[in-house]
Amino acid sequence: MMEELQVDVAVVGGGPAGMSAALAAARAGASVALIDEYAAPGGQIWRRRFDEVGADAPPSLPRAARELCAALVASSVHVLSGATVWASPAPGELLLTGPVERVRAAATVLATGAYDRPIAFPGWTLPGVMTAGGAQALAKGQGVVPGRRVLLAGAGPFLLPVAAQLAASGAEVVAVAEATRRRDWARVGPRMSAHPDRLREYVRYRGKVRRIEWGHVLVRAEGNGRVESATIARCGPDWAPTGGERTFAVDAVCTAYGFLPSVDLARALGCELRGDAVAHDDDMATSVRGVYVAGEASGVGGADLAVVEGELAGWMAAAHARKGANGNGAPANGQARPGNGAATRGDVAPHPDLPRLRARRAKLAGFAGILGELFDPRPGLLTLARPDTILCRCEDVTKGAVDAAVAGGATTMSALKVVTRCGQGPCQGRTCERLVAARLPEEPARFSGRAPMRPIPLDVLIRTAAD
Ligand SMILES: Cc1cc2nc3c(=O)[nH]c(=O)nc-3n(C[C@H](O)[C@H](O)[C@H](O)COP(=O)(O)OP(=O)(O)OC[C@H]3O[C@@H](n4cnc5c(N)ncnc54)[C@H](O)[C@@H]3O)c2cc1C
């Protein structure tokens, strides 16, 4: 028999959004499970060092993170770490790896975060070439740098903290190639000034990075068996290279062209998407009843926004679950029914100030909009891959093979999947989906999703089938 846990609210993802959602739901009186595939809560930004995995409030994390971690330990939230949700046969039912293999919940919060957006260029599959998020995870989690001489390339504010972290960990940062130009930043300057904390953060990191090559993209990485050199070039406004190539001797290359929301679980549940992210209303409800979303899965906007959205989604999910318990819903203004002090079975504890929370969310989401306008990848990046450049690295499918299949009539993602095998490997298209879709006229198209969403041990599958 599979071990099962039944709760009011299941939160998938233990980053800032998920921790905040779990705590808000618990404060509202719900029983809560928080599920995350990493060894301890924290997510991407607050990834713990390996020797701090068991700590209640890891000393190396910033104060906001330590406070959330400690609150989680002191709360009634059932934390399931090292557990991957690999399928959701129906809303409210999650299948996971680990001692608890099934969680049933009256409401679900998807706080599944984001991952580095892959960009294909000649040499991107060479050992030593990785995403900046991957390099940062190594540095933060294991204290390991990807190489001694590192070149970083991409667009947006994530380049700088990673460059600073790698330099602080002993790597020599030989160049930082940033696709935008300073005049792009000047254009949004007046709107940026409404977010002084973010600007201060940027200035702090900028001071740690000696030189940025503005208006440059990485055009190729080369080496015999592993990366030995990286070439950057000037780029036009659409980020296509325009010449002026320079080559650097390196043993590691990191790319940071923004993040893609993790939406595979949302798609499995049938949630509508808006662009790359999960569509939601002002209170973080998705198109599927009882399913809420928070943080980067709902659009990439940073940790502060993730925390606020988590609180909103967690409280709303608790209210939905309580509604199921007594047949009454949470009133639209978010206040408890008259006479409610503490939560009792079927009631939701009042939120102290939902209007303030909603207003803060709207303000922070505005900043995310500015970042998207500046840094969302531009079409010139698609010109970097050559016919022999691999797009699907799980199944070794090249751009040329995809183009030949399209020319031969495979003009949908499903047809391309069948004809070329792209998207059929362990990552289930998380890496190549946008790269392959860009070869089709009808972008944004998607592969059909199917369980298991992540690689899982075969015995898990067998036990689930037998149950
Ligand atoms: C690689 C990377 C590095 C980043 N580093 C920084 C940084 O240094 N500074 C910064 O300001 N911002 C950083 N960001 C942006 C950062 O994601 C957000 O600011 C913040 O962490 C978002 O919080 P979140 O809770 O929405 O998502 P995350 O912090 O990404 O948390 C999502 C969690 O969901 C879990 N998860 C996802 N799917 C499943 C599943 N199926 N089963 C179980 N668990 C699952 C993941 O393990 C993860 O822990 C980074 C983003 C990425 C992708």
The ligand as a Tripos MOL2 file, in Angstrom:
@<TRIPOS>MOLECULE
LIG
   53    58     1     0     0
SMALL
NO_CHARGES

@<TRIPOS>ATOM
      1 C1         18.5150   28.7250  -10.9350 C.3       1 LIG1
      2 C2         17.9650   29.9860  -10.3320 C.ar      1 LIG1
      3 C3         18.7330   30.7700   -9.4620 C.ar      1 LIG1
      4 C4         18.2120   31.9410   -8.9190 C.ar      1 LIG1
      5 N1         19.0040   32.7130   -8.0920 N.ar      1 LIG1
      6 C5         18.5340   33.9150   -7.6720 C.ar      1 LIG1
      7 C6         19.3480   34.8040   -6.8880 C.ar      1 LIG1
      8 O1         20.4910   34.5000   -6.5850 O.2       1 LIG1
      9 N2         18.8230   35.9950   -6.5180 N.ar      1 LIG1
     10 C7         17.5450   36.3540   -6.8580 C.ar      1 LIG1
     11 O2         17.1050   37.4510   -6.5070 O.2       1 LIG1
     12 N3         16.7610   35.5370   -7.5760 N.ar      1 LIG1
     13 C8         17.2240   34.3510   -8.0010 C.ar      1 LIG1
     14 N4         16.4370   33.5520   -8.7700 N.ar      1 LIG1
     15 C9         15.0780   33.9690   -9.0330 C.3       1 LIG1
     16 C10        14.3060   33.1960   -7.9760 C.3       1 LIG1
     17 O3         13.7270   32.0690   -8.5660 O.3       1 LIG1
     18 C11        13.2500   33.9320   -7.2420 C.3       1 LIG1
     19 O4         13.5960   35.1850   -6.8760 O.3       1 LIG1
     20 C12        12.6990   33.1480   -6.0590 C.3       1 LIG1
     21 O5         13.5360   32.0970   -5.6280 O.3       1 LIG1
     22 C13        11.3900   32.6270   -6.5320 C.3       1 LIG1
     23 O6         10.7830   31.9300   -5.5150 O.3       1 LIG1
     24 P1          9.7290   30.7920   -5.8590 P.3       1 LIG1
     25 O7          9.2950   30.2770   -4.5390 O.co2     1 LIG1
     26 O8          8.7090   31.2850   -6.8040 O.co2     1 LIG1
     27 O9         10.5370   29.6780   -6.6530 O.3       1 LIG1
     28 P2         11.8230   28.8200   -6.2980 P.3       1 LIG1
     29 O10        12.6830   29.5060   -5.3350 O.co2     1 LIG1
     30 O11        12.4010   28.4290   -7.6100 O.co2     1 LIG1
     31 O12        11.2180   27.5220   -5.5960 O.3       1 LIG1
     32 C14        10.4970   26.5560   -6.2970 C.3       1 LIG1
     33 C15        10.7120   25.2220   -5.6290 C.3       1 LIG1
     34 O13         9.8040   24.2790   -6.2010 O.3       1 LIG1
     35 C16        10.4190   23.0200   -6.2090 C.3       1 LIG1
     36 N5          9.7160   22.2030   -7.2070 N.ar      1 LIG1
     37 C17         9.4200   22.5170   -8.4880 C.ar      1 LIG1
     38 N6          8.7480   21.5160   -9.0850 N.ar      1 LIG1
     39 C18         8.6170   20.5450   -8.1500 C.ar      1 LIG1
     40 C19         8.0310   19.2470   -8.1630 C.ar      1 LIG1
     41 N7          7.4250   18.7530   -9.2660 N.pl3     1 LIG1
     42 N8          8.0930   18.5020   -7.0370 N.ar      1 LIG1
     43 C20         8.7030   18.9830   -5.9130 C.ar      1 LIG1
     44 N9          9.2670   20.2080   -5.8430 N.ar      1 LIG1
     45 C21         9.2310   20.9770   -6.9550 C.ar      1 LIG1
     46 C22        11.8830   23.3110   -6.5390 C.3       1 LIG1
     47 O14        12.7250   22.3040   -6.0050 O.3       1 LIG1
     48 C23        12.1060   24.6480   -5.8290 C.3       1 LIG1
     49 O15        12.7260   24.4760   -4.5740 O.3       1 LIG1
     50 C24        16.9130   32.3450   -9.2700 C.ar      1 LIG1
     51 C25        16.1410   31.5460  -10.1320 C.ar      1 LIG1
     52 C26        16.6460   30.3820  -10.6500 C.ar      1 LIG1
     53 C27        15.8050   29.5580  -11.5840 C.3       1 LIG1
@<TRIPOS>BOND
     1     1     2 1
     2     2     3 ar
     3     2    52 ar
     4     3     4 ar
     5     4     5 ar
     6     4    50 ar
     7     5     6 ar
     8     6     7 ar
     9     6    13 1
    10     7     8 2
    11     7     9 ar
    12     9    10 ar
    13    10    11 2
    14    10    12 ar
    15    12    13 ar
    16    13    14 ar
    17    14    15 1
    18    14    50 ar
    19    15    16 1
    20    16    17 1
    21    16    18 1
    22    18    19 1
    23    18    20 1
    24    20    21 1
    25    20    22 1
    26    22    23 1
    27    23    24 1
    28    24    25 2
    29    24    26 1
    30    24    27 1
    31    27    28 1
    32    28    29 2
    33    28    30 1
    34    28    31 1
    35    31    32 1
    36    32    33 1
    37    33    34 1
    38    33    48 1
    39    34    35 1
    40    35    36 1
    41    35    46 1
    42    36    37 ar
    43    36    45 ar
    44    37    38 ar
    45    38    39 ar
    46    39    40 ar
    47    39    45 ar
    48    40    41 1
    49    40    42 ar
    50    42    43 ar
    51    43    44 ar
    52    44    45 ar
    53    46    47 1
    54    46    48 1
    55    48    49 1
    56    50    51 ar
    57    51    52 ar
    58    52    53 1
@<TRIPOS>SUBSTRUCTURE
     1 LIG1         1 GROUP 0 **** ****
